Amino acid sequence: MRINENTFLFGCKVVLVPYERHHVPEYHKWMQSEELQELTASEPLSLEEEYAMQEAWRQDQDKCTFIILDADLYQKSGEPTQYGREKEAMVGDVNLFFNEQGEKHVAEIEIMIAESSARGRGLGKEALLSMMRYGIEALGLTKITAKIGFSNAPSLAMFNKLGFVEVSRSDMFKEVTLEMVVDDQAKALIQTGTAGYTLQEKPGPS
């Protein structure tokens, strides 16, 4: 999705940046992990295929992707270039998928914290809430869904705590479908959880 190609989302713990070509090698390295392949129901790709996938997703109007940066690492980075600072701080990604044909106000959200050192520190929660806030305020979402594997207990607990409710489960795919209707209560919860949220234009490459 090109709508977010020049958008940075800043929070207290994370910075969300659009998924670009210079992120691909690190992302490819993450996806060689069997654990992450299982959690994300993904098949390993070659590096060339990963580059092609990044470009395809960038052009796809039904997918909105941000790379998650550890804000502390990003701000303290000694790397001289913007690209270097981003690469040094990468910890995962968060996505919105507009899967319902003709319905642009409903999206499925998906998050991955790939770096084990970044887990259990609240980065995933803030990244999730920041993406939800962006989806509501910038993209007009009125309902957000999530599909989570039976075995992914941490994600199930986080989504339930945020107010998502189970609407179905699939024994075939071993996953639960959750949803949140974007009402005033949901908006208040999201805004409270993103107190440091700011949307800014992407800085230059220097």
NULO-328572 format. One record per residue: residue in three letters; chain; x, y, z of N, C-alpha, C, CB in turn; residue number from 0. Coordinates in Angstrom, 2 decimals. Each point is the difference from the previous one (the first is absolute). Glycine has a CB too. Layout:
<titis>
["ALA","A",[X,Y,Z],[X,Y,Z],[X,Y,Z],[X,Y,Z],NUM]
...
</titis>
This chain:
<titis>
["MET","A",[0.85,-1.18,0.00],[-0.85,1.18,0.00],[0.89,1.24,0.00],[-1.85,-1.24,1.23],0]
["ARG","A",[1.64,2.10,-2.18],[0.87,1.16,-0.13],[-0.42,1.17,0.90],[0.45,-0.71,-2.34],1]
["ILE","A",[-1.62,0.62,2.94],[-0.49,1.12,0.79],[0.91,0.30,1.18],[-2.31,-0.59,-0.68],2]
["ASN","A",[3.02,-0.43,1.19],[0.86,0.20,1.17],[1.48,0.06,-0.36],[-1.71,-1.16,1.37],3]
["GLU","A",[2.04,1.32,-2.67],[1.39,-0.10,-0.41],[0.88,1.13,0.52],[-0.81,-1.17,-2.01],4]
["ASN","A",[0.22,2.28,2.44],[0.77,1.11,0.55],[-0.38,0.31,1.44],[0.20,0.92,-2.30],5]
["THR","A",[-0.75,-1.93,2.99],[-0.54,0.21,1.35],[0.83,-0.72,1.04],[-2.28,0.27,-0.97],6]
["PHE","A",[2.68,0.46,2.02],[0.61,-0.58,1.19],[-0.98,0.20,1.15],[2.38,0.46,-0.84],7]
["LEU","A",[-2.56,-1.50,1.65],[-0.82,0.10,1.20],[0.91,-0.13,1.21],[-2.02,-0.96,-1.18],8]
["PHE","A",[2.08,2.01,2.00],[0.87,0.01,1.17],[-0.82,-0.26,1.26],[1.57,1.61,-1.14],9]
["GLY","A",[-1.04,-2.49,2.00],[-0.60,-0.26,1.29],[1.05,0.12,1.09],[-1.70,-1.50,-1.06],10]
["CYS","A",[1.36,1.09,2.26],[0.96,0.06,1.11],[1.05,-1.10,-0.11],[-1.78,0.99,1.44],11]
["LYS","A",[1.35,-2.18,-1.88],[0.90,-1.15,-0.04],[0.36,-0.44,-1.41],[-0.98,-0.70,2.13],12]
["VAL","A",[0.16,1.06,-3.11],[0.22,-0.46,-1.37],[-0.11,1.14,-1.00],[-0.87,-2.25,0.64],13]
["VAL","A",[1.48,2.03,-1.78],[-0.19,0.85,-1.18],[-0.42,-0.94,-1.12],[1.73,1.77,0.75],14]
["LEU","A",[-2.81,-1.44,-1.44],[-0.45,-0.81,-1.13],[0.37,0.72,-1.29],[-1.91,-0.97,1.36],15]
["VAL","A",[2.61,0.24,-2.25],[0.46,0.58,-1.26],[-0.48,-0.88,-1.16],[2.04,1.02,1.14],16]
["PRO","A",[-2.30,-0.44,-2.31],[-0.46,-0.81,-1.14],[1.05,-1.03,-0.40],[-1.39,1.94,-0.80],17]
["TYR","A",[0.92,-3.11,0.40],[0.87,-1.11,-0.40],[0.62,0.31,-1.35],[-1.41,-1.66,1.30],18]
["GLU","A",[2.75,1.83,-1.33],[0.69,0.39,-1.21],[1.10,-1.01,-0.36],[-0.51,2.40,0.51],19]
["ARG","A",[1.09,-2.19,-1.66],[0.97,-0.96,-0.54],[1.19,-0.24,0.95],[-0.68,0.73,-2.30],20]
["HIS","A",[1.13,0.32,2.99],[1.17,-0.17,0.86],[-0.30,-0.82,1.26],[0.84,2.17,-0.87],21]
["HIS","A",[-2.12,-2.42,1.16],[-0.36,-0.84,1.13],[0.01,-1.49,-0.35],[-1.38,1.88,0.87],22]
["VAL","A",[1.37,-2.20,-2.15],[-0.22,-1.38,-0.44],[1.04,-0.98,0.51],[-1.07,0.93,-2.01],23]
["PRO","A",[2.38,-0.66,1.95],[0.97,-1.00,0.48],[-0.23,-0.43,1.45],[1.64,0.96,-1.60],24]
["GLU","A",[-1.92,0.01,2.47],[-0.25,-0.34,1.40],[-1.31,-0.77,0.15],[1.28,2.04,0.72],25]
["TYR","A",[-2.29,-1.62,-1.45],[-1.29,-0.70,0.04],[0.18,-1.43,-0.49],[-1.24,2.17,-0.36],26]
["HIS","A",[2.00,-2.34,-0.71],[0.26,-1.34,-0.55],[0.70,-0.87,1.04],[0.15,0.96,-2.32],27]
["LYS","A",[0.79,-0.39,3.04],[0.70,-0.75,1.04],[-0.96,-0.47,1.09],[2.08,1.32,-0.47],28]
["TRP","A",[-2.99,-0.42,0.87],[-1.00,-0.40,0.99],[-0.79,-1.22,-0.46],[-0.16,2.36,0.75],29]
["MET","A",[-0.27,-2.33,-2.01],[-0.94,-1.01,-0.48],[0.66,-1.34,-0.31],[-1.34,1.84,-0.92],30]
["GLN","A",[2.62,-1.97,1.22],[0.63,-1.32,-0.05],[-0.26,-0.78,1.28],[1.77,0.91,-1.52],31]
["SER","A",[-2.29,-0.24,2.53],[-0.29,-0.62,1.29],[-1.23,-0.90,-0.11],[1.01,1.97,1.19],32]
["GLU","A",[-0.87,-3.22,-0.81],[-1.13,-0.93,-0.04],[-1.09,0.44,0.98],[1.56,-1.88,-0.63],33]
["GLU","A",[-1.16,2.47,1.75],[-0.98,0.49,0.97],[-0.88,1.08,-0.62],[1.58,-0.53,1.88],34]
["LEU","A",[-0.95,1.49,-2.57],[-0.78,1.09,-0.60],[-0.83,-0.50,-1.18],[1.76,1.62,0.72],35]
["GLN","A",[-1.23,-2.58,-1.47],[-0.77,-0.58,-1.09],[-1.28,-0.64,0.53],[2.12,-0.39,-1.30],36]
["GLU","A",[-2.00,-0.31,2.43],[-1.17,-0.65,0.59],[-0.99,1.03,0.54],[1.41,-1.99,0.57],37]
["LEU","A",[-0.90,3.00,0.14],[-0.88,1.00,0.60],[-0.73,0.84,-1.05],[1.53,0.08,1.96],38]
["THR","A",[-0.88,0.14,-3.11],[-0.60,0.83,-1.04],[-0.58,-0.81,-1.15],[1.60,1.78,0.62],39]
["ALA","A",[-1.56,-3.11,-0.49],[-0.50,-0.89,-1.07],[0.62,0.36,-1.34],[-2.16,-0.28,1.25],40]
["SER","A",[3.49,0.47,-1.25],[0.72,0.43,-1.20],[0.95,-1.09,-0.49],[-0.17,2.37,0.78],41]
["GLU","A",[0.43,-2.33,-2.07],[1.00,-0.86,-0.61],[1.26,0.82,-0.25],[-1.79,-1.44,-1.07],42]
["PRO","A",[2.98,0.83,1.23],[1.24,0.75,-0.25],[0.14,0.36,-1.47],[1.07,-1.18,1.92],43]
["LEU","A",[-0.59,2.40,-2.17],[0.22,0.49,-1.36],[1.49,0.24,-0.21],[-2.29,1.06,-0.05],44]
["SER","A",[2.72,-1.06,-1.21],[1.36,0.41,-0.31],[0.08,1.52,0.18],[0.33,-1.94,-1.63],45]
["LEU","A",[0.89,2.47,1.68],[0.16,1.44,0.14],[-0.61,0.73,-1.19],[2.10,-0.36,1.33],46]
["GLU","A",[-1.93,-0.18,-2.53],[-0.58,0.62,-1.19],[-1.52,0.02,0.08],[1.97,-0.77,-1.35],47]
["GLU","A",[-2.56,-0.33,1.84],[-1.45,-0.05,0.15],[-0.48,0.99,1.06],[0.03,-2.41,-0.69],48]
["GLU","A",[0.79,2.60,1.72],[-0.37,0.95,1.06],[-0.01,1.42,-0.54],[0.99,-1.53,1.73],49]
["TYR","A",[-0.01,1.87,-2.57],[0.01,1.33,-0.63],[-1.24,0.19,-0.87],[2.52,0.00,0.01],50]
["ALA","A",[-2.87,-1.03,-0.77],[-1.18,0.08,-0.86],[-1.28,0.15,0.84],[1.18,-1.39,-1.75],51]
["MET","A",[-1.23,0.68,2.88],[-1.16,0.08,0.88],[-0.14,1.41,0.59],[0.24,-2.45,0.53],52]
["GLN","A",[0.90,3.03,-0.12],[-0.04,1.35,0.56],[-0.57,0.99,-1.01],[1.97,-0.54,1.45],53]
["GLU","A",[-1.52,0.46,-2.67],[-0.48,0.93,-1.03],[-1.48,-0.25,-0.31],[2.31,0.11,-0.97],54]
["ALA","A",[-2.71,-1.38,0.93],[-1.40,-0.32,-0.27],[-0.90,0.54,1.11],[0.71,-2.07,-1.25],55]
["TRP","A",[-0.29,1.92,2.49],[-0.80,0.49,1.12],[-0.06,1.52,-0.01],[0.64,-2.01,1.35],56]
["ARG","A",[0.44,2.65,-1.77],[0.03,1.46,-0.06],[-1.04,0.52,-0.98],[2.44,-0.03,0.59],57]
["GLN","A",[-2.66,-0.71,-1.67],[-0.94,0.42,-1.03],[-1.43,-0.44,0.28],[1.87,-0.10,-1.61],58]
["ASP","A",[-2.03,-0.90,2.49],[-1.32,-0.60,0.25],[-0.84,0.91,0.89],[1.00,-2.30,-0.23],59]
["GLN","A",[-2.14,2.76,-0.29],[-0.87,0.90,0.75],[-0.76,-0.69,1.12],[-0.22,1.33,-2.06],60]
["ASP","A",[0.34,-2.66,2.16],[-0.68,-0.75,1.05],[0.93,-0.38,1.15],[-1.54,-0.86,-1.73],61]
["LYS","A",[2.77,1.38,1.72],[0.96,-0.32,1.06],[0.71,1.27,0.46],[0.32,-2.32,-0.95],62]
["CYS","A",[-0.26,2.51,2.25],[0.71,1.14,0.59],[1.00,-0.56,1.02],[-2.00,1.59,-0.34],63]
["THR","A",[3.28,-1.34,0.10],[1.05,-0.61,0.82],[0.94,1.06,0.56],[-0.15,-2.07,-1.38],64]
["PHE","A",[0.46,1.91,2.66],[1.05,0.79,0.64],[1.01,-0.93,0.64],[-1.62,1.90,0.43],65]
["ILE","A",[2.89,-1.51,-0.49],[1.05,-0.66,0.77],[0.03,0.64,1.38],[1.36,-0.53,-2.10],66]
["ILE","A",[-1.22,-0.29,3.13],[0.05,0.48,1.38],[1.45,0.22,0.41],[-2.16,-1.22,0.56],67]
["LEU","A",[2.46,2.42,-0.10],[1.32,0.32,0.53],[-0.09,0.18,1.51],[0.66,1.09,-2.19],68]
["ASP","A",[0.38,-1.54,2.88],[0.14,0.29,1.42],[0.38,1.48,0.09],[0.71,-2.41,0.60],69]
["ALA","A",[-1.59,3.23,-0.02],[0.22,1.45,0.02],[1.29,0.37,0.71],[-2.46,0.32,-0.05],70]
["ASP","A",[2.79,-1.03,1.11],[1.22,0.31,0.74],[1.23,-0.27,-0.85],[-1.17,-0.56,2.14],71]
["LEU","A",[1.21,-0.59,-2.83],[1.13,-0.31,-0.88],[0.09,0.99,-1.16],[-0.20,-2.42,0.63],72]
["TYR","A",[-0.96,2.77,-1.16],[-0.05,0.93,-1.14],[0.54,1.37,0.38],[-1.97,-1.25,-0.91],73]
["GLN","A",[1.54,1.75,2.05],[0.40,1.34,0.43],[1.45,0.07,0.44],[-2.35,0.39,0.68],74]
["LYS","A",[2.89,-1.51,-0.17],[1.37,0.00,0.50],[0.99,-0.55,-1.03],[-0.91,-0.27,2.30],75]
["SER","A",[0.44,-0.10,-3.46],[0.86,-0.61,-1.01],[1.13,0.93,-0.40],[-1.94,-1.32,-0.82],76]
["GLY","A",[3.12,0.73,0.67],[1.15,0.75,-0.48],[0.19,-0.09,-1.50],[1.05,-0.38,2.18],77]
["GLU","A",[-1.98,-0.30,-2.86],[0.10,-0.15,-1.45],[-0.15,1.38,-0.67],[-0.94,-2.35,0.15],78]
["PRO","A",[1.76,2.63,-1.15],[-0.02,1.34,-0.62],[-1.16,0.23,-0.97],[2.44,0.00,0.25],79]
["THR","A",[-3.09,-1.06,-0.72],[-1.07,0.17,-0.98],[-1.35,-0.40,0.59],[1.64,-0.44,-1.84],80]
["GLN","A",[-2.70,1.00,1.25],[-1.35,-0.36,0.41],[-0.24,-1.50,-0.17],[-0.80,2.31,-0.63],81]
["TYR","A",[1.23,-2.86,-0.51],[-0.19,-1.42,-0.26],[0.73,-0.83,1.04],[-0.25,0.47,-2.45],82]
["GLY","A",[1.46,-0.06,2.80],[0.78,-0.73,0.99],[-0.64,0.01,1.37],[2.03,0.56,-1.27],83]
["ARG","A",[-2.58,0.59,1.64],[-0.68,0.11,1.30],[-1.22,-0.91,0.05],[0.81,2.37,0.22],84]
["GLU","A",[-1.55,-2.42,-1.32],[-1.18,-0.87,-0.04],[0.41,-1.47,0.11],[-1.21,1.70,-1.40],85]
["LYS","A",[2.19,-2.11,0.61],[0.42,-1.40,0.00],[0.46,-0.44,1.38],[0.66,0.22,-2.40],86]
["GLU","A",[0.07,0.65,3.09],[0.52,-0.34,1.32],[-1.10,-0.18,1.03],[2.06,1.26,-0.57],87]
["ALA","A",[-3.21,-0.61,0.35],[-1.07,0.00,1.01],[-1.17,-0.92,-0.35],[0.66,2.33,0.53],88]
["MET","A",[-0.60,-3.04,-1.66],[-1.12,-0.85,-0.43],[-0.28,-1.13,1.00],[0.56,0.54,-2.38],89]
["VAL","A",[-1.83,-0.71,2.74],[-0.37,-1.10,0.91],[-1.19,-0.82,-0.50],[0.87,1.38,1.87],90]
["GLY","A",[-1.61,-0.91,-2.89],[-1.16,-0.76,-0.46],[-0.79,0.77,-1.05],[-0.11,-1.13,2.22],91]
["ASP","A",[-1.11,0.69,-2.46],[-0.88,0.71,-0.93],[-1.44,-0.12,0.43],[1.62,-0.43,-1.86],92]
["VAL","A",[-2.46,1.33,1.33],[-1.42,0.01,0.29],[-0.74,0.34,-1.30],[0.39,0.68,2.44],93]
["ASN","A",[-1.50,-1.37,-2.67],[-0.69,0.08,-1.29],[-1.50,0.15,0.17],[1.81,-1.37,-1.01],94]
["LEU","A",[-2.42,2.02,0.02],[-1.45,-0.01,-0.17],[-0.31,-0.60,-1.36],[-0.29,2.04,1.49],95]
["PHE","A",[-0.61,-3.02,-1.50],[-0.41,-0.65,-1.24],[-1.49,0.28,-0.24],[1.78,-1.81,0.29],96]
["PHE","A",[-2.08,2.39,-1.44],[-1.39,0.28,-0.36],[-0.50,-1.16,-0.86],[0.37,2.54,0.09],97]
["ASN","A",[-0.82,-3.60,0.60],[-0.33,-1.26,-0.67],[-1.44,-0.09,-0.47],[1.72,-1.04,1.37],98]
["GLU","A",[-2.60,1.86,-0.82],[-1.41,-0.09,-0.35],[-0.28,0.83,-1.24],[-0.62,-0.36,2.42],99]
["GLN","A",[0.27,-0.32,-3.49],[-0.18,0.65,-1.29],[-1.04,1.11,0.07],[0.64,-2.13,-1.14],100]
["GLY","A",[-0.25,3.32,0.68],[-0.92,1.13,-0.02],[-0.21,0.67,1.34],[-1.09,-1.11,-1.86],101]
["GLU","A",[1.77,0.62,2.91],[-0.18,0.57,1.34],[1.33,0.59,0.46],[-1.85,-1.67,0.54],102]
["LYS","A",[1.97,3.00,-0.62],[1.26,0.66,0.32],[0.05,0.51,1.43],[0.18,0.64,-2.39],103]
["HIS","A",[-1.21,-0.93,3.17],[-0.01,0.47,1.38],[0.20,-1.14,1.00],[-1.51,1.84,-0.70],104]
["VAL","A",[1.84,-3.03,0.19],[0.29,-1.16,0.84],[1.35,-0.56,-0.43],[-2.48,-0.54,0.30],105]
["ALA","A",[3.34,0.29,0.68],[1.32,-0.54,-0.33],[0.43,-1.01,1.06],[0.62,2.15,-1.17],106]
["GLU","A",[0.19,-3.09,0.73],[0.62,-0.97,0.91],[1.37,0.52,0.40],[-1.27,-1.94,-1.05],107]
["ILE","A",[1.57,1.91,2.33],[1.30,0.48,0.49],[0.87,-1.18,0.38],[-1.05,2.13,0.83],108]
["GLU","A",[2.34,-1.97,-1.08],[0.96,-1.07,0.30],[1.28,0.66,0.49],[-1.01,-1.57,-1.74],109]
["ILE","A",[1.62,0.99,2.76],[1.23,0.57,0.55],[1.01,-1.11,0.25],[-1.29,1.88,1.05],110]
["MET","A",[2.56,-1.56,-1.23],[1.09,-0.93,0.27],[1.13,0.75,0.69],[-0.63,-1.44,-2.00],111]
["ILE","A",[1.00,1.00,3.19],[1.22,0.49,0.65],[1.04,-1.09,-0.24],[-1.25,1.39,1.80],112]
["ALA","A",[2.14,-1.13,-2.75],[0.95,-1.02,-0.45],[1.21,-0.14,0.92],[-0.75,0.45,-2.32],113]
["GLU","A",[1.18,0.66,2.90],[1.17,-0.02,0.86],[-0.40,-0.41,1.42],[1.11,1.80,-1.41],114]
["SER","A",[-0.57,-2.92,1.87],[-0.38,-0.51,1.32],[0.33,1.00,1.11],[0.37,-2.33,-0.84],115]
["SER","A",[0.69,3.14,0.65],[0.39,0.98,1.02],[-1.03,1.12,0.14],[2.38,-0.54,-0.48],116]
["ALA","A",[-3.27,0.68,-0.51],[-1.00,1.07,0.02],[-1.34,-0.47,0.57],[1.13,1.01,-1.96],117]
["ARG","A",[-1.23,-2.30,2.29],[-1.27,-0.53,0.50],[-0.14,0.23,1.50],[0.03,-1.73,-1.81],118]
["GLY","A",[-1.27,1.83,2.25],[-0.27,0.17,1.42],[0.31,1.37,0.55],[0.45,-2.36,0.20],119]
["ARG","A",[-0.29,3.34,-1.09],[0.35,1.36,0.43],[-1.06,1.03,-0.38],[2.40,-0.64,-0.23],120]
["GLY","A",[-3.51,0.18,-0.30],[-1.09,0.90,-0.36],[0.11,0.60,-1.39],[-0.19,0.49,2.36],121]
["LEU","A",[1.23,-0.87,-3.12],[0.15,0.55,-1.35],[-1.11,-0.50,-0.92],[2.48,0.13,0.34],122]
["GLY","A",[-2.80,-1.41,-0.23],[-1.04,-0.57,-0.86],[-1.35,0.65,0.26],[1.25,-2.14,-0.05],123]
["LYS","A",[-1.57,2.35,1.31],[-1.29,0.62,0.35],[-0.08,1.41,-0.56],[-0.11,-1.39,2.08],124]
["GLU","A",[1.17,2.19,-1.91],[-0.06,1.36,-0.49],[-0.04,0.04,-1.52],[1.24,0.76,2.03],125]
["ALA","A",[-0.48,-1.66,-2.68],[-0.02,-0.05,-1.47],[-1.39,-0.37,-0.50],[2.42,-0.65,-0.02],126]
["LEU","A",[-3.05,-0.31,0.68],[-1.34,-0.41,-0.38],[-0.99,1.14,0.15],[0.54,-2.33,0.69],127]
["LEU","A",[-0.51,2.99,0.45],[-0.93,1.11,0.24],[0.27,1.18,-0.94],[-0.16,-0.72,2.39],128]
["SER","A",[1.43,0.97,-2.69],[0.33,1.09,-0.93],[-0.54,-0.30,-1.39],[2.06,0.52,1.33],129]
["MET","A",[-1.92,-1.76,-1.78],[-0.53,-0.38,-1.31],[-1.52,0.09,-0.01],[1.97,-1.51,-0.37],130]
["MET","A",[-2.60,1.09,1.45],[-1.46,0.10,0.09],[-0.44,1.46,-0.06],[-0.07,-2.12,1.35],131]
["ARG","A",[0.79,2.98,-0.65],[-0.35,1.42,-0.01],[0.18,0.59,-1.40],[0.68,0.20,2.42],132]
["TYR","A",[0.41,-0.57,-3.08],[0.22,0.46,-1.37],[-1.13,-0.51,-0.92],[2.52,0.04,0.39],133]
["GLY","A",[-2.88,-1.30,-0.23],[-1.07,-0.56,-0.83],[-1.32,0.71,0.19],[1.16,-2.17,0.12],134]
["ILE","A",[-1.46,2.53,1.12],[-1.26,0.69,0.28],[0.02,1.44,-0.49],[-0.31,-1.48,1.99],135]
["GLU","A",[1.38,2.21,-1.63],[0.04,1.43,-0.29],[0.37,0.33,-1.44],[0.61,0.34,2.36],136]
["ALA","A",[0.27,-1.15,-2.97],[0.46,0.31,-1.35],[-0.71,-0.82,-1.07],[2.19,0.58,0.97],137]
["LEU","A",[-2.64,-1.78,-0.62],[-0.58,-0.88,-1.01],[-1.50,-0.24,0.21],[2.22,-1.09,-0.20],138]
["GLY","A",[-2.77,1.59,1.29],[-1.44,-0.08,0.21],[-0.53,-1.35,0.43],[-0.15,1.73,-1.65],139]
["LEU","A",[0.95,-2.52,2.36],[-0.47,-1.32,0.42],[-1.13,0.10,1.03],[2.29,-0.91,-0.45],140]
["THR","A",[-3.27,0.03,0.31],[-1.08,-0.09,0.96],[-0.04,-1.36,0.70],[-1.29,1.61,-1.39],141]
["LYS","A",[2.07,-2.56,0.87],[0.12,-1.31,0.65],[1.37,-0.58,-0.33],[-2.52,-0.39,-0.12],142]
["ILE","A",[3.15,-0.23,1.13],[1.32,-0.59,-0.17],[-0.07,-1.45,0.45],[1.15,2.22,0.35],143]
["THR","A",[-0.64,-3.12,-1.16],[0.00,-1.42,0.33],[1.43,-0.50,0.14],[-2.18,-0.31,-1.22],144]
["ALA","A",[2.32,-0.88,1.81],[1.32,-0.63,0.14],[-0.18,-1.50,-0.01],[0.90,1.97,1.30],145]
["LYS","A",[0.03,-2.68,-1.94],[0.02,-1.46,0.01],[1.27,-0.45,0.68],[-1.37,-0.13,-2.13],146]
["ILE","A",[1.21,-0.66,3.20],[1.13,-0.37,0.84],[-0.02,-1.51,0.22],[-0.01,2.27,1.14],147]
["GLY","A",[1.17,-2.89,-1.28],[0.12,-1.44,0.18],[-0.30,-0.43,1.42],[1.68,-0.02,-1.81],148]
["PHE","A",[-2.25,-1.18,1.94],[-0.32,-0.54,1.32],[1.22,0.03,0.93],[-1.74,-1.45,-1.04],149]
["SER","A",[2.92,1.19,0.50],[1.20,-0.14,0.81],[0.66,1.34,0.36],[0.34,-2.19,-1.09],150]
["ASN","A",[-0.84,3.29,0.52],[0.63,1.31,0.22],[-0.65,0.68,1.21],[0.53,0.22,-2.48],151]
["ALA","A",[-0.25,-0.79,3.66],[-0.63,0.48,1.23],[0.29,1.47,0.30],[0.16,-2.31,0.86],152]
["PRO","A",[1.08,2.81,-1.04],[0.25,1.41,0.30],[-0.85,0.95,-0.83],[2.30,-0.64,0.61],153]
["SER","A",[-2.45,0.35,-1.92],[-0.80,0.88,-0.85],[-1.48,-0.08,0.37],[1.66,-0.29,-1.84],154]
["LEU","A",[-2.15,-0.90,2.11],[-1.40,-0.15,0.40],[-0.28,0.81,1.26],[-0.06,-2.30,-1.04],155]
["ALA","A",[0.98,2.23,2.01],[-0.19,0.73,1.24],[0.01,1.50,-0.24],[1.07,-1.88,1.26],156]
["MET","A",[-0.16,2.36,-2.12],[0.10,1.43,-0.26],[-1.26,0.52,-0.69],[2.49,-0.22,-0.17],157]
["PHE","A",[-2.95,-0.49,-0.86],[-1.19,0.45,-0.72],[-1.23,-0.02,0.90],[1.00,-0.84,-2.14],158]
["ASN","A",[-1.14,-0.20,2.95],[-1.14,-0.06,0.91],[0.03,1.16,0.99],[-0.05,-2.49,-0.24],159]
["LYS","A",[1.24,2.81,0.72],[0.13,1.09,0.97],[-0.36,1.34,-0.63],[1.79,-1.29,1.18],160]
["LEU","A",[-1.58,1.41,-2.48],[-0.30,1.25,-0.70],[-1.48,0.12,-0.38],[2.33,0.00,-0.86],161]
["GLY","A",[-3.11,-1.03,1.16],[-1.43,0.09,-0.26],[-0.50,-0.73,-1.22],[0.13,2.13,1.10],162]
["PHE","A",[0.75,-2.86,-1.78],[-0.46,-0.83,-1.12],[-0.80,-1.18,0.55],[2.01,0.67,-1.41],163]
["VAL","A",[-3.03,-1.08,0.68],[-0.83,-1.13,0.42],[0.04,-1.09,-1.07],[-1.50,1.54,1.35],164]
["GLU","A",[1.44,-2.77,-0.89],[0.02,-1.14,-0.94],[-1.32,-0.09,-0.74],[1.60,-1.23,1.49],165]
["VAL","A",[-1.51,1.07,-2.82],[-1.21,-0.16,-0.81],[-0.06,-1.36,-0.69],[-0.02,2.46,-0.35],166]
["SER","A",[1.17,-3.11,0.22],[0.00,-1.35,-0.59],[1.35,-0.65,0.24],[-1.66,0.70,-1.76],167]
["ARG","A",[1.69,-2.03,1.57],[1.27,-0.72,0.07],[0.01,-1.11,-1.04],[0.22,0.53,2.46],168]
["SER","A",[0.94,-0.80,-2.99],[0.15,-1.01,-1.04],[0.94,-1.09,0.47],[-0.43,1.73,-1.78],169]
["ASP","A",[-0.10,-2.94,1.94],[0.85,-1.13,0.35],[0.87,-0.40,-1.18],[-1.72,-0.79,1.64],170]
["MET","A",[1.23,1.05,-2.85],[0.78,-0.34,-1.20],[1.28,0.84,-0.06],[-2.12,-0.62,-1.22],171]
["PHE","A",[1.98,1.94,1.43],[1.16,0.89,-0.07],[0.62,0.26,1.37],[-1.02,1.06,-2.01],172]
["LYS","A",[0.39,-1.64,3.05],[0.51,0.15,1.38],[0.18,1.47,0.37],[1.17,-2.23,-0.22],173]
["GLU","A",[-2.23,3.02,-0.01],[0.08,1.42,0.31],[-1.35,0.52,0.48],[1.81,0.27,-1.70],174]
["VAL","A",[-1.73,0.82,2.44],[-1.17,0.69,0.53],[-0.15,1.32,-0.74],[0.27,-1.09,2.28],175]
["THR","A",[-1.50,1.46,-2.63],[-0.26,1.32,-0.58],[-0.61,0.89,1.06],[-0.32,-1.00,-2.30],176]
["LEU","A",[0.95,2.15,2.50],[-0.46,0.98,0.98],[-0.39,1.28,-0.74],[1.49,-0.99,1.80],177]
["GLU","A",[-2.31,1.81,-1.16],[-0.33,1.28,-0.63],[-0.25,1.07,1.06],[-0.97,-1.21,-1.96],178]
["MET","A",[1.18,2.45,1.52],[-0.33,1.16,0.82],[-0.81,0.96,-0.85],[2.10,-0.26,1.41],179]
["VAL","A",[-3.28,0.63,-0.95],[-0.80,1.04,-0.64],[0.50,1.34,0.53],[-2.04,-1.53,-0.25],180]
["VAL","A",[2.29,2.46,-0.65],[0.59,1.28,0.39],[-1.10,0.94,0.48],[1.88,-0.30,-1.67],181]
["ASP","A",[-2.20,0.18,2.95],[-0.96,0.90,0.61],[0.75,1.01,0.88],[-1.81,-1.81,-0.04],182]
["ASP","A",[1.08,2.64,0.77],[0.64,1.02,0.82],[0.89,-0.61,1.08],[-1.94,1.50,-0.44],183]
["GLN","A",[1.51,-2.62,1.00],[0.80,-0.66,1.04],[1.32,-0.50,-0.58],[-2.10,-0.67,1.20],184]
["ALA","A",[2.05,0.08,-2.39],[1.22,-0.49,-0.64],[0.94,1.15,-0.33],[-1.28,-1.93,-0.94],185]
["LYS","A",[0.72,3.03,0.42],[0.84,1.16,-0.32],[0.69,0.55,1.24],[-1.54,0.55,-1.89],186]
["ALA","A",[0.82,-0.49,3.00],[0.57,0.52,1.24],[1.14,-0.89,0.48],[-2.22,1.01,0.62],187]
["LEU","A",[2.04,-2.32,-0.70],[1.04,-0.94,0.41],[1.24,0.16,-0.87],[-1.77,-1.61,0.78],188]
["ILE","A",[1.57,1.74,-2.08],[1.12,0.13,-0.94],[0.75,1.30,0.23],[-1.24,-1.38,-1.68],189]
["GLN","A",[0.51,2.47,1.88],[0.64,1.29,0.23],[0.77,0.02,1.31],[-1.80,1.10,-1.32],190]
["THR","A",[1.26,-1.76,2.35],[0.69,-0.08,1.29],[1.32,-0.78,-0.15],[-2.22,0.11,1.21],191]
["GLY","A",[2.19,-1.15,-2.02],[1.18,-0.84,-0.19],[1.01,0.56,-0.97],[-1.42,-1.89,0.51],192]
["THR","A",[1.10,3.02,-1.13],[0.92,0.63,-0.97],[0.19,1.47,0.35],[-0.73,-1.61,-1.79],193]
["ALA","A",[1.00,1.86,3.07],[0.10,1.39,0.48],[1.10,0.78,-0.71],[-0.85,-0.77,2.20],194]
["GLY","A",[1.90,0.09,-2.63],[1.10,0.70,-0.65],[-0.07,-0.01,-1.51],[1.35,-0.59,1.92],195]
["TYR","A",[-2.50,0.21,-2.46],[-0.16,-0.20,-1.45],[0.09,1.31,-0.77],[-1.42,-1.99,0.47],196]
["THR","A",[2.29,2.02,-1.46],[0.02,1.11,-0.95],[0.26,-0.56,-1.40],[0.84,1.62,1.79],197]
["LEU","A",[-1.45,-1.02,-2.77],[0.18,-0.37,-1.40],[0.85,1.07,-0.68],[-2.23,-1.24,-0.05],198]
["GLN","A",[3.32,0.81,-0.57],[0.90,0.95,-0.62],[0.39,-0.44,-1.41],[0.86,0.61,2.27],199]
["GLU","A",[-0.41,0.34,-3.05],[0.51,-0.28,-1.34],[1.34,-0.72,0.11],[-1.20,2.04,-0.94],200]
["LYS","A",[1.42,-2.99,0.05],[1.26,-0.76,-0.01],[1.19,0.93,-0.18],[-1.21,-1.99,-0.93],201]
["PRO","A",[2.24,1.84,1.81],[1.20,0.83,-0.17],[0.80,-0.40,-1.23],[0.08,0.32,2.48],202]
["GLY","A",[0.80,0.54,-2.92],[0.83,-0.30,-1.16],[0.99,-1.11,0.27],[-0.25,2.34,-0.70],203]
["PRO","A",[0.92,-2.86,-0.35],[0.89,-1.16,0.15],[1.35,0.31,0.64],[-1.11,-0.92,-1.97],204]
["SER","A",[1.45,2.16,2.22],[1.32,0.34,0.52],[0.16,-0.44,1.46],[0.07,1.94,-1.58],205]
</titis>
